Amino acid sequence: MSQFTEFYSKVCIAESVKFVVDEASKEEISLSESDQFSHNLATILARDNEVVAVNLKILPNKCRVYISKNGRWLDRDVKYIDEIKGLMKNLSKDAPMTFVQATERKDVSALFFNVLEYCSVKLGRRWDKLKKDIKDNEDEPYIKSFLEFLKSSEINVDNLNEIDEYDITMACCEYYKENKNNENYPQRFLGHIKKVGSYSASVMDIVNCVRKEKYKTSFSCLDLRFLDPIHVDQPISSWKDIIREFIPIQKNLEDFKKNCLKNFVTRNKLNKIYGGTGRHLDREITNHIYLHAELNILTNTDVLSKEHNEFIAVSKKCCYLCESYIKFLRSKGYKITVSGTHKKLYHGWKLPDTYREEFVKNVLRDLDQIIESGIEQHTKIIAKSDSDRESADSDNPYVAMEKVKEDAKDVRRKVKRIKPNSNL
């Protein structure tokens, strides 16, 4: 087995036993105006489940922008981005102007509605999460405060499903600015408010930046560069062959495999990675992998620098392996900043070509530790689950699980009969 096949195979194992390596970063990094501009662009360019990365540099006579995403560029994407590019050029040509003057322009209004249409699926999902917060916690003071704010903004809250996307993103943008530091509000709730309001905030920040005199030359000469996605097929060793390194005794390995397949969450994860049924765990497979958008910019452009700090804005926080690779580049003296990490593992992750051998040597040790920790944690969960099943029905381990499902359904039926204003 080559070192690279071992790496990709262990990424698959690590994801199956420990999808989230650690807690996501919560720190808010301080961004320059141009870095914030990149962040705003990444927000309004990410459609549906896509991840978009942006690097922007203000040069003396132009503005250079690299854009990368995890999928292929469609004609609709190019047309949409050209419209954004056209607005920035038109605004900068008429600069300077006040922010109010800029927002009153018809082309700015047109841009806003284009953004809402382009990002409607993602915005809709974020709004659904916020609506669930409201419905599940309607008696909480922070929910009442938010609803009162919506009413004061002349938004009818009697039917949340009928609220216009334009109105809700504008309202959430303003509400988040006023309440983001309120320690009495749950961070999850504030996070949902921020994400719904991010489309309004991003458009307004972009307009506010471009309308200034100091960027007149730069944005009038906008150099926009699309990076093609990089996808390949990669051979993967069987689950069984890799797990054998960590569980060498055959009986223990078979017991572990059997118990993993009994666990609903783990079985689904294994099926997603290896496909099909448990028999696929004993075979070599081929995975479709791709270079994540932020690494595409870092390793296939002139961005890497040991002299100047380079900021890569990403529409979604970086995964564990992207974070590890960026830390590795920093250890080499490169100055790179990204906008947060979520510590998750993805089996579709592709190694960049730059420093790949040296990086793999370093990260394989980390993957081994993650797998060992995941197997230990997984074994404890499975042991507890098996113990619970045995107490319910020692002859049939599935009976207990079905009973748990029925009990859960019964609880949900009872909860629905509770009056809405109950404190239970």
N, C-alpha and C positions, 0 to 999 in steps of 0.2 A: 504494500500500500504506500503510495506517495505521501509526502508530508501534506500536500494540499488536499488530497482525498481524505486524509485523516482529519484535517481541520474542518472541512465541510461536513463530514460525517459526525463529528463531535458537536458541531453547532446544532445539528438536528436532534441529537440526543439531549443536549443541554436544554433546548427549547421544550422538549417533551416532558422533562422532569422539573424544570424550573424556568418557566416562561418569563417571569419578572425576577431579575437578579437582585434588585435592591429598590429602595424607595425612589420615586422620581424627584428630580431637583426642583426645589421650590423658590430658589433665590431669583430675584429680579435684577438682571444686569443693567448697568447704565449704558445707554446707547447714544451715540452722536446723532445729529440730525440726519446725516446721510445713511447711517445704519438703520435708523428708525424708518427711513424711506424704503430701504430694502425689505424690512420686516413687513411693512404695509403692502408692498407689491406682492410678496409671497402669500399674504392672506387673501388678496383678491384674485390671485391667479390659480388658487387651489380649488378645483371643482370636484364634487362628489368625494371619492376616496383617494384622490390623487394627493401626492406629496410634491411640493414645489420648493426649490431652493433658488435663492437669488443672491448674486454678489454685484454690488454697485460701487463704482469709483468715480468721484468727481475729479475730472482732469482739467487743466487750464483752458482747453478749447472745446471740450466735449464731455459727455457723460457716457461711460461704458457700462453696460449691464449684461451679465451672464445669467441666463435662465435655464434651469434644468428641472426635469420631473421624472417620475418613475414609470411613466407610460409614453406612448408615441404621441407626437404632436398631430392634432387633427386640424383640418381647414378652419373649423369653428374656433379653435384656440388661437390660431394665427390671426384671424380676422379680429377677434376680441382684443388681442394684445396690440394690434395695429391701431385700434380705436383709442386705446389708452395712450399709446405713443403719440398719436395725432393730437390728443387733448393737451398732453404735456408740452408739445412743441408750440401749439397755439397760445397756451397760457404764458409760456416763457417769452414768446415774441411780444406779447402785450404787457409784460411786466415792466416796472412794478405796479402793483395795484393792492388795494386793501383786501383783507380776507372776505369781508362782506361783499365787495364788488365781484370777487372771484366766484363766490357761491351763488350769486344772482345770474351768472351766465347760463345760457341754455345748454351749452356743450357740457358744462359740469353736471347739470341735472340729468342730461342724457347718459353721461358716464355712470352716475349713481345707479340709475335703473338698469343699465347694462350689467353692472356688477351684481346687483340683486338677482337678475335673471340667470346669469352665468353660474352663480354660487348658490342657487335656490335649493338644491338638494341638501347640501351641507348645512346651510342656514336652517333649513327645515328640521333637520335632525337635532341641531343645537337648541332650537326653539322648543322642540318636543321635550327635551331633557329639562328645560326650564319650566315648562308647563307642568311636568310631573312633580318638580320641586314644589310648585305652587299648590297643586292638588293634594299632595301628601302632607303638607305642613301648613295648611290654610289658617290654622289658629295661632301660628307663631308670629310674634311681633314684627320680625323682619319681612315676612310675607305680606302682612297687612300694610307695612310701610311702603313696600314696592308697589302694591296695588293702588294705594293712595296716590303715589307718584304718577302712575299711569293715568289715573282719573284726572289729576291736575294737568296732565298733558293732553286732555280731551280724548283719551282713548277709552273706549267702552270695554270694561273688563267682565261684563256679564257672560260673554261667550268668547273664551280665549282663542278658540279655533278660527274665529272670524277677524281677528286682529291683522291688519295689513303688515306685511314684512317691512316695508319702509318705516312705518310708525314704530314698530317694536325695536328695530335695530337702532333707530335714532334715540328712543327713550332709554334703552339699555346702555347706550354709550354715555348719555348724560348721568344716569343713575350711578353707573360704576365710578365715574370721576368723583362724584360726591361721597361715595360710601366705600371705596376700595380699602380704606385703612380702618374701617369700623371693626373692632375686635369682637363685637357682639354678633357679627354675622358669620355663618358657616362659610369656610373657604370654598367648599364645593359649590354652594349657591352663588357666591360672588364670581367663581370661575365660569359658571354657566351664563351669568349676566354679561361678563366680559366678552365671552365668545360670541354671543348674539349681537352685542354692540360693536364687535370688532370691524364689521363691514362699513358701518357709518364712520367709525373712528379712522379707519384706514383711508377712505376716500377723502375725508376732511384734512387729514394730515398731509396726504399727497398734494392736494390742492394748495394748502397753506405753504408748502415748501416751494412748489414750482412758481408761485406768483411773486416770489421775492427777487429783487434786483440782483443779488449776488449769484443766483443760479441761472441768470438770463442766457448767458453764452453756452453754458453746459447743457441745459435741457433743449436749447434750440438745435443743438447738434447731437442728437441721441444715437449712440452706437449700440444697437440691441443685438445680442447674439444668442441663438437657441442652441442648446446642446442636445444631440440625439441620445436617446436612452441606450444603455449597453446591457444586453441580455445574452446569456449563454446557457447551455445545458451542461450540468456537472454530474459525473458519476458519484454515487454515494454508497459507502459500505453498508452492509445490513445492520439493522438495529442490534441483532443478536451478537454479531462479531464485535461491535464496539462495547456493548454492555458487558461482554465476557471479560474485558480488561478490568472491570470494576467488581464484577461478581464472578470469579473464576470457577466456583463449584457449580457443576451442571444443574444439580437439583435445585439449588438456591436460585439460579438464573431462571429456570423454568417456572418456579413458584412466583418469582418476581414478575415475569412476563404474564402469567395467568392472572395475577392480582391486578396488574396494570390494565388489562383488558376488561376486568370486571368493573373498574372504576369508570363512571360515565365520562367525566371531564378528561381523564387521561386517554381513554379509548378514542374519543373524538379528536384529541390532539394528535395521537399516533396515526389515525386514519388520514388526517389532513396532511401530515408530513410524508407518510410512507404509502398512503393510498390503500383502498380495499380492506381486507380483513386481516386478522392476526398473522396469517401465513406470509404476508408481505414483509413482516419483520425479520424473516429469515433469509431474505433475498437482497441482492444489490439492486439499487434503483438509480434513476436519473432524475435529478431535480432541476427545475428551471430557476435560475438565479439572475439577479440584476444588480447593477451598481447603484447604490442609493444616491439620491439627487445631490446631496451636499458633497459627497465624495467625488461625484462626476465633475463638479465645478473645481474642487481642490486639485484633482490629479490630471485633468485634461484641459487645463487653461494655463495662463501665466500668473495665476493668483498666488500660488505658494511663494511666500516671501519671508526672509529672515530679517529684513530691515523694517518693514511696515506691517502693522497689524491688519489682518484681513478678516472681515466679518462676513459670515455666511448666514443669511436669514433663511429659515426653514419653516414651512407652514405647519409642521408638526415637530415636536421635540425629537432630538436625535435618539436612535436606538443604542443599546449597550455596545454593540460592535463598532458603530460609527464613533461613539464617544471614545472607545478604546483606541481606535486608529488615530483620532485627532490628538489624543493625549500623547500617543507615540510620536506623531509629527512634532508636537511641542517639545518633546524631549530631544529632538534633533535640532531645535533652535528656531523652528518656524512659529510665526506669531498668528494664531488663528483663534477666532471667537465664534461660538455658535449660541443660539438662543434657547438653551436648555436641553435636558436629557430626560428620557422616561425609563431607562434601564431594562427595556424589553429585548428579547432575543427573537430573531426571525430566520427561519431556515432558508429563505430565499436571498439572503445577503451575499453579495459578491465582493471578493477581495479586489482592491485597486491594484494596478500593476506596479505602482511606485512603492518601493521598499517591501514588496509582498513577502519575500523569503524571511527577512528579518522580523517583520511584524508577526508572521505566523509562529515563529519560534517563541516569541514572547507570549502571545495570547493562548497558545496551546496549554500552557501551565495553568492559566486562569480558567480555561474551559474544563480542565480536569477537576479543579477544585469545585467549580459550579456543579458538575455532574455528580461528584461525590456527595456534596451537600444536598443536592436535589434527590438523589437516591435515598439518602438517610431520612430526609424529611418525608419523602414519599412513602417509604416503608412504614414509618410511624403512623401516617394517616391511614394507609391501607390496613395496618394491624388493628387500629382502633375501629375502622369501618367493619372489618371482619368480625371483631369481637362483638360489636353491636348486632350484626346479622345472626351470629351464632346464638345469642341470647334470645332472639326472636324465633329462629327456626334453624336448628343445627343441620338438618338434612338438606335444606334448599336455601343457599345464600341469596337467591334472588327474591325470595318471598319477603324478606325484611325490607328490601329496597322498594318493592311494590307497595308494601304497607306504609312506608314513609311517604311515598307519593300520594297515596290515598288520604293519609292523615293531613298532608299539606293542603290538598284540595278541600278537605272538610273545613280546615281552619279558614281558608280563603272564603268559603261560602258563608261561614259564620261572621267573618269580618264585614262582608258586604251588607249584612243585615243590621250592623251597628249604626246608630244614627250619626250623621255627619259631624255633629258638634260634640260627640263623645270624646273624652280625654283618654280613652283606652287606646 
